[in-house]
Amino acid sequence: MGYKPFRSTYYDERMRASPALLRTRAPYLVKNTISGAFICALVISIYSYTIHVISQDEFEDVIVPDAPTRQPGQLSGGANLGVTTQAVQQALDARK
C-alpha cells in the first residue's frame, strides 16, 4: 500500500494539473502575467537607477589624511597624534 500524503481533485497521482485546475486558473493567467511583468520591471528599474546614481559619486568631498610616518623606536599611540593632526590640517587647507 503506497503512502499518499496529498489528495486533491486538481492534481492526479503523478501531481500533474488536471483540466479542472487549468480551467480554474485560466481567467487569471493574463492578469497574473501582467502583474508579474510589472513587478519585475519595477525591481529592475530600481536596481538600475541605484547603480546609475551610485556610479556618479566621485567621493571628492571625503578627506583622506596622509598616513602618519613612524620613526624607528617610536611607540604607536598618543605619540603620533601630532603628525595625524598635521595631516588632517594639510588636507583641510588643500581643500580650501
N, C-alpha and C positions, 0 to 999 in steps of 0.2 A: 504494500500500500504506500503510495507516494505522498509526500508532505506537500500540501498546497496552502501556503500561508495567506494568499491573497486571492479572493474570488470577487469578480466584478462582471457585470454584463457588458461592459465596454471593452474588455480585453479577452482574448481567447486563451487557450492553455499555453501557447508559446509567447504570450504577452504582446501580441500584435493588436493594433487598433481594429476594432470591429466597424462595420459600416454605420452602426448607430452612433459610435463616437465621432466618426468623420462627419456625419450629418449634424451632430450637435455643435461641433467646432466651426463648421462652415460659415455661419453668419459673422463670426468674429475674426476670421482669417485676415481680411483686408484691414480692419481697424487695428488689430494687433501688429500687423506688418508695418503700417504707417507709424504707429506709436513707437515700435522698436527702432525704426529708422530715425525718427526724430530724436529719441534719447541717445542713440549712437552718435548722431551728428552734433548734438549738444555737447557731449563729452569730448569729442574730437576737437570741436571749436574752442572749448575752454582750455584744453590742453595745449593746442597750438598757439592760442593767444598768450598764455602764460609763458611758454618758451620764447615767443617773439619779444615780449616785454622784458623778460629777464636778460635776454641776449643783448639788449641795447645798453644795459648798465655797464659803465666802464670803471666804476669804483675810483674815480679821480678824487673824490672828497674824503677818502679814507687816509688818515695819517699813519704812515708806517715809519716808525723811528729806526735809525740805524742800530745795528747790533752793537752792544757795548763791547769795547775792547777789553780783553783780560790780559793783565800782565802776569808774568810768572810769579808765583808765590802769593798772589792776591786771592783772598777767600771770596767765594760768592756770597752775596747777601747785601747788606747795607753799604758796603764799600763801593759798589758800582752805581749807587743811586745818583751821584752827581753826574756821571757820564750819561746815564739814561735820561736825566732831566735836560742835559745839554742837547742831546739828540732830538728830543721832543721839541725843544725850543727852536732848534735849527729847522725842523720840519714846519713848524708854525710860521717862522719868518719867511721861509721859501714859498709858502702858500700865499703870503700877502703880496 
